[in-house]
């Protein structure tokens, strides 16, 4: 695979992962902050928070894998040093 494409995927995965981490954190704060809650609301917010956080972890892991692929090749190392 092309080094430039791997680098772009790495950056995209990391950016999406950070955005999903922030969104998941806001959903989690919705569990902590007191408001009129029903059991369905709590389950929905907890599920959304868990889903966003798990997807964030997956994307950040994929980003790390792309970075490792780049570090393994000399061309990839040079590309990382330029950016």
C-alpha positions, 0 to 999 in steps of 0.5 A: 500500500502507498505510504501516503495513503497509509499516513492519510488513513492514520490521521483520519482514524486518529481524528475520528477517534478523538471526536468520538471520544469527546462525544462519548465523554459528553454522553457519559457526563449525561449519566453523572449530571442529575436530571429527571431520569427514567430507566429508558433514558439511562439505558439509552445514554449509557449505551450511546456512551459505551458505543462511542467510547468503544468505536473511539478505542477501535479507531485509535487502535487502527491509527496506531496500527497504521503508524506501526506499518509506516515505522516498519518501512524506511520510506514510511519513516521518512514520510513521518519525519517530513510531516 
